[in-house]
Amino acid sequence: MEKLTVAQITEKLKTIKGWSHEDGFLVNSYKFSNFKEAFATMTRIAFECEAMGHHPNWENVYNSLTIRLNTHDANGITDKDFKLAAAIDKVVN
């Protein structure tokens, strides 16, 4: 998997809403009505991650979830991260 350039990342960010490029990661934060809803969504996302063989860095505090994506093997952001971001958006929305 090839690491994307900043220009490529900037262009691809136009195709996914709510995601940003921060410190070498694609980042998005979500708010839910309560912890149960946040955790249930994380579980659904986990199945997508397993299917893709790609796993996020994430943090859950009560009703909030922050997801940070990059491809560890490439030491940066790749197309794989954008595919997972799109899959996550389908689960959340």
Contacts in CASP RR format, 6 or more apart in sequence:
PFRMAT RR
TARGET T0000
AUTHOR 0000-0000-0000
METHOD contacts of the structure
MODEL  1
MEKLTVAQITEKLKTIKGWSHEDGFLVNSYKFSNFKEAFATMTRIAFECE
AMGHHPNWENVYNSLTIRLNTHDANGITDKDFKLAAAIDKVVN
1 71 0 8 1.000
1 73 0 8 1.000
1 74 0 8 1.000
1 78 0 8 1.000
1 79 0 8 1.000
1 80 0 8 1.000
2 74 0 8 1.000
2 78 0 8 1.000
2 79 0 8 1.000
3 71 0 8 1.000
3 74 0 8 1.000
3 75 0 8 1.000
3 76 0 8 1.000
3 77 0 8 1.000
3 78 0 8 1.000
4 12 0 8 1.000
4 76 0 8 1.000
4 77 0 8 1.000
4 78 0 8 1.000
4 79 0 8 1.000
6 21 0 8 1.000
9 21 0 8 1.000
9 26 0 8 1.000
9 77 0 8 1.000
10 21 0 8 1.000
12 82 0 8 1.000
13 19 0 8 1.000
13 20 0 8 1.000
13 21 0 8 1.000
13 26 0 8 1.000
15 82 0 8 1.000
15 86 0 8 1.000
16 82 0 8 1.000
16 85 0 8 1.000
16 86 0 8 1.000
16 89 0 8 1.000
17 89 0 8 1.000
18 28 0 8 1.000
19 26 0 8 1.000
19 27 0 8 1.000
19 28 0 8 1.000
19 85 0 8 1.000
20 26 0 8 1.000
20 27 0 8 1.000
20 28 0 8 1.000
21 27 0 8 1.000
21 77 0 8 1.000
22 68 0 8 1.000
24 70 0 8 1.000
24 76 0 8 1.000
24 77 0 8 1.000
25 57 0 8 1.000
25 68 0 8 1.000
25 69 0 8 1.000
25 70 0 8 1.000
25 77 0 8 1.000
26 68 0 8 1.000
26 69 0 8 1.000
26 70 0 8 1.000
26 77 0 8 1.000
26 81 0 8 1.000
26 82 0 8 1.000
26 85 0 8 1.000
27 66 0 8 1.000
27 67 0 8 1.000
27 68 0 8 1.000
27 69 0 8 1.000
28 66 0 8 1.000
28 67 0 8 1.000
28 85 0 8 1.000
28 88 0 8 1.000
29 64 0 8 1.000
29 65 0 8 1.000
29 66 0 8 1.000
29 67 0 8 1.000
30 38 0 8 1.000
30 41 0 8 1.000
30 64 0 8 1.000
30 65 0 8 1.000
30 66 0 8 1.000
30 67 0 8 1.000
30 92 0 8 1.000
31 63 0 8 1.000
31 64 0 8 1.000
32 38 0 8 1.000
32 41 0 8 1.000
32 63 0 8 1.000
32 64 0 8 1.000
32 65 0 8 1.000
33 63 0 8 1.000
34 62 0 8 1.000
34 63 0 8 1.000
35 60 0 8 1.000
35 62 0 8 1.000
35 63 0 8 1.000
37 63 0 8 1.000
38 60 0 8 1.000
38 62 0 8 1.000
38 63 0 8 1.000
38 64 0 8 1.000
38 65 0 8 1.000
39 60 0 8 1.000
41 65 0 8 1.000
41 91 0 8 1.000
41 92 0 8 1.000
42 58 0 8 1.000
42 60 0 8 1.000
42 65 0 8 1.000
44 91 0 8 1.000
45 56 0 8 1.000
45 67 0 8 1.000
45 88 0 8 1.000
45 91 0 8 1.000
45 92 0 8 1.000
48 84 0 8 1.000
48 87 0 8 1.000
48 88 0 8 1.000
48 91 0 8 1.000
49 55 0 8 1.000
49 56 0 8 1.000
49 84 0 8 1.000
52 80 0 8 1.000
52 83 0 8 1.000
52 84 0 8 1.000
52 87 0 8 1.000
54 69 0 8 1.000
54 71 0 8 1.000
54 80 0 8 1.000
54 81 0 8 1.000
54 83 0 8 1.000
54 84 0 8 1.000
56 67 0 8 1.000
56 68 0 8 1.000
56 69 0 8 1.000
56 84 0 8 1.000
56 88 0 8 1.000
57 67 0 8 1.000
57 68 0 8 1.000
57 69 0 8 1.000
57 70 0 8 1.000
58 65 0 8 1.000
58 66 0 8 1.000
58 67 0 8 1.000
58 68 0 8 1.000
59 65 0 8 1.000
59 66 0 8 1.000
67 88 0 8 1.000
69 77 0 8 1.000
69 81 0 8 1.000
69 84 0 8 1.000
69 85 0 8 1.000
70 76 0 8 1.000
70 77 0 8 1.000
70 78 0 8 1.000
70 81 0 8 1.000
71 77 0 8 1.000
71 78 0 8 1.000
71 80 0 8 1.000
71 81 0 8 1.000
END
